Amino acid sequence: MTFSSSLDLTGSYSSAQLNWKMG
C-alpha cells in the first residue's frame, strides 16, 4: 500500500510541477 501511495503522490507532484513550469 505504501508503495502505491508513494507512486501516486510522486506522479501527482510531477504533473503539478510540469504544469507550473509550462504555465
N, C-alpha and C positions, 0 to 999 in steps of 0.2 A: 504494500500500500504506500509506504513512504516513497519508494522509487517512482511509482505512478504520480504521486503528488508532486514530487520534485520535478519530474519531467514536464508536467502540466504548467507548473509555475515558471520554469525556465522558458518554455515555449511562449507563454503569455508575455513574459518580460521581454523576450527577444523581439516579439512582434511590436510591442509598445515602443521599444527603443527605435526600431526601424521606422515606425510611423512618425515618431517625433523628429527623427533625423531628416526624413523625407519632407515632412511638413514644415 
